[in-house]
Amino acid sequence: MTDRALENAKSKRNQLIETKRRLLAELAECDEQINQIDKFIKAWHAFAEDDPLRAVENLSESDSNETATTESVSRRASGNSRKEDVAAAAREIILERGEPIMRDELYDLLTARGLVIRGKDPLMVLSTMLWRMRDQIVRLDSGGYWPADVPNAAIGYAPKEGSGQGGDTRGADAAQTGGGDVFE
């Protein structure tokens, strides 16, 4: 017999996660509209000048300044949390649990803590973020994630010697079985 209270708690948790995802999507839409309005206001001020040629020059100058930071702006345009923050939170969650955590569950735990990870395929976005932080978090052959610098004899994981990073040296057993960290 199942524990009704546990099932109710899980159901409520899933409902809240879905509500949170919906609200985050609405916030992203609000941010996009605010950006569009800010651009309009900036253009309005530029064209409010007495000299129309100077207005166009001012707009062109501000556009070139924005182009200089295109990489940082486009990276944040998604509204996602920074990969460094995601990796730090993932590390904390994994260490609290004391065992590797699969991607789907890690995603739920990270978003429950308020981190934003979205895109066409949010789970793949998470995988990519963690892959880019592979000096902090490694993906094991099992598919679970583990801190790169923390040895774990129970799962046969040992950090790569001398680098302070995760690697594919997972102890003698791994060498015999061909095991190692697999990055997506």
N, C-alpha and C positions, 0 to 999 in steps of 0.2 A: 504494500500500500504506500502511495506517495504521501509526502508531507504537504498538505494543502497550503500551509503558511509559506513554505519555501517556494512552491509553485506560484503563489500569489505575488511574493516578493520579486521573483524573477520576471514575471509578467509586467509588474509595475515598473521595474528597472528598464525593461525593454521599451515600454511606452515612453518613459522619461527620456531615454537616449534618442528615440525617434523625434520627440518634441524638440529636444535640444538641437538635433541636426537641422530640423525645419527652421527653427529660429535663427541658427547661424547662417543658413542660406538667405533668409530674409535680411539679416544684418549685412551680408555681402552685397545684396541688391541695394540696400540703403547707401552703403559706402560708394557704390558705383554711381548712383544718382547724385550724391553729394559731390563727387569728383567732377561730374558733368556740369553741375551748377557752379562750382568753383571756377571751372574753365570759362563758363559764360561770363561770370562776374569779372574775371580778369580781362577778358576781351572787351567787355563793356567799358571798363575803366580806361583801357588803352584807346578805344575809339572815342571816348569822351574828351580827349585832348582837342585843342583848337586846331592843331596841325594834323590833318589826316595822314600825311606821309610819315610823320613822327610816330603816330599810333601804330602803323604797320611795322615800323622799325622796332618799336617796343615789344610788339607781339613776337616778332621774329627773334629778338634777343632772348626773350623768356622761353621760347620754344627750343632754342639751341641750348639753353641751360638745362632744360628738362631732358633733352636728348643725351646730354652728358651723363645723366644718371639713369638712363633707360634700363640698364641691367638690374640695379637695385629696385627700381620701381616695378619692373615686370615680374621680378621674383616675388615681390610682396603683393602684386595685383591679385593673386589667387586668394589672399586673405588667410593662407595657411600659417600655422605656427612655424617658427624657424626650426630647421632640422637639428640645430644644436640643442634647442629646448626639448624637442621631441626625444632625441637620444638621451638627454639627461633624465627626463621623466621615465623613459623606458628602462633605463638602468636602475633607477630607484624602485620601480615597480617589480622588476625581475629580482632584485636583491631582497626586497621585502618578502617575495614569494619563496625565494630560495631554490627555484628550479626554472629551467627554460620555459618560455611562454610562446605559444604559437601565435602567428601573425593576427588572426581574426580576434582572438581574445585580447591580445595586446592593444589592438586598435580600439576595442570597446573600453578597455581600462584607461587608455590615454585620453580618449574623447570624454569619458566620464570625469576626468580631472580638468576638463576645460580646454584641452589642446584642440586646435582646429586642423583637421587633415581631410581635405576634400579635393575633388577633381572628378574626372569622368569615371575613374576606378580608384576610389579612396584607399583601398587596400594596397594597390600597386604604388600609389603615392607614398604610403607609409614604407613599403619595401624599399623604394628608391631613396627616401630620406635616410633610412637606416643603412643602406648600402653606402651612401655617401659619407656616413659616419662610422665606417667599418673599423676605424681605429678605436671606437668606443663600444660598439655593439657588433657581434658576429651572428650570422645565421648558421645554425648547425645543420648537419646532414638530416637530422630529424625534422627540420623545418622550424624548430623553435629558435628563439633569440636568447643570447646570453652576453653579459659584459665581456668585452674583448680581453681585459686585463685580469680577469678573475679565474684562477684555476678551479676546476670542478672534477675531482676524481670519479665521482659517481656517474658522470656522463662521459668520462674519458677526455675531457677538454683541458688543454694546457696552452697558455698564451705562447706565441712565438717568442723564442728566447732573444733577449737583447734589444727587441724593438719596442716593447711596451705596448704592442698592438696584437690584436687577434691574428691568428694565422691558421695554417693547416697542419700544425703539429699538435695532434690530440693524444699524445702518448703512444706507447708501444702498440697497444691494441689497434689504434687507428692506422698506424703504419702497416700493420699486418693485413688489415681489412681494406685498406685503400681509403679509409674515411678521412674526413677533413672538413673544414668549413666550406660551405657552398654559398657564394654570393650571387644574388639575382642580377 
